[in-house]
Amino acid sequence: MISVQMWSDAQRLWDFQQMHHEPRPCSVGIGLGSHDLGVANVTVDLYQRGMFPLIVFTGATSRTTHDRMPRGEAEHYREQALEMGVPASAILVEPRARNTGENINFSRALLEDRRIDVSSVLLVSKPYEERRAYATARKLWPAVDIISASTPMTLSEYVDSIKDLRLVLDMLVGAQQRLLIYPDQGFMIRQEVPESVAAAYERLCAEGFTSRLVSAP
């Protein structure tokens, strides 16, 4: 159980991560690997709506996915997409990336190796990492337009779908920390963080939702 204040703070972080971009046709859709198969589902939905002709699924495994996705996040995403009717010819798999920066860099390299011209990317992530994914892609792939997308759902709906409240809050806090510290490390562009969001982040850290934090240099 969490307090009303904790939930309010989590909601504030959740709302801040939402970019509210309107999906539009792009050169390619990139689904960022994670524990959440909803990323694959949204990527497929956007593909079937004609938003891009090609999908790249990117991701190896992590401590949260090695049990449920033993063949790798990108490969499990690919299998999900095939089951949903996407032809194999429309899917590329990047199986090595272990963080968001590698997702972007390795996907970019894969597309360049295939000589696929990319001017815009519809980047699909978890709902609580839309802004983080966008900021990373803007830094590492500045020549392309980036549209950020995720499953359209509320925080309550997302927690119900994942069935692990602490994991979701830990991930929210981890995503927010990276927005604060990664610009100085050259990993993403800097974005203005409202004081209310920063305060919510600090309170959740103090409450112990810290398992996804990284060590600051």
C-alpha angles and dihedrals in degrees: 000000000000131000127254089252093053092050091048090051092049090050090052092053090045092052092048092054092057110098096187092214116168108234113242134171112291138176093253142357118228119198112201113221121242143129089286118090087188087084089063091046093052092046090053092047091052091047091051089050089058097251093135138359097222137044128206116195112195132188145089118206134291136190090276095049109034092092100041096035105032094160091056133275096265093049093050089049089052091051090050091051093049090052088052092055105264110144116242089236090066095056131079121186124213104189105178109064116113101175139026094265091054090046089060099038096044093045090050091050092048092053092046090051089054090048091237112160111230124189098154138023130203100209116202120198140148113295093250093053103048094109094042091051092047094049091049094049092047090055099043100035105029096158095070132066112247124210114186121212141168141162108306102236143119126257090253091052091048094051089049091051095049094039092210114096096180093051091053094048092045089051092048090053092046092051091050093049090055091053087056102045108023098071089065089052093051095247099117143002118274118254129188111257115203116235091241091057093047090050092050089051092051092050093050090049089052089051090058104258090137109115092109097048119117126216112264115227 
